[in-house]
Amino acid sequence: MRKEEKAQIIESLAAQIAENPNFYIANLEGLNAENTSDLRRACFEKGVKLLVVKNTLLTKAIEKNGNEGIKALCETLKGSTAVMFTTTPNAPAKIIKEFGAKIGKPEFKAAFLQECSYVGAEHLNTLVNIKSHDELVGDIISLLQSPIRRVVSALENAKKEDSAE
């Protein structure tokens, strides 16, 4: 690969990291063609962009970003590396866990979500349970509606009791 091509790839990766700072790093080593195809299809269906990258190019793209929190991920860049970009924070974690349960791969290396670094496989279950922005908004709306529903219900019951008398 020529120096110009490498520079283009680094620029592209740095732009994707800046544009979409939620991403996972996984090891796809050992996946056969059929499993890789299934993984790519699952990623596409859940809106996850999967890229297989060279470790040195990804390291340079991360360093170019300038965010100190992301730099902690560089220590995981050994062996085969794939980057999973997402707008839904827990989608790649669910895919990795689902495929890991079936075939043992991909292996979770690290993630950078919502300005926090997660390094090591022990964080995968935590990441599966992270809620997306829409899920959090839905939870807040449900919490706010609950007391209002009780007040309305109490007023309706009081009104029914008054009209029955």
Secondary structure, 3 states (H helix, E strand, C coil): CCHHHHHHHHHHHHHHHHHCCCEEEEECCCCCHHHHHHHHHHHHHCCCEEEEECHHHHHHHHHHHCCHHHHHHHHHCCCCEEEEECCCCCHHHHHHHHHHHHHCCCEEEEEEECCEEEECHHHHHHHHCCCCHHHHHHHHHHHHHHHHHHHHHHHHHHHHHHHHC
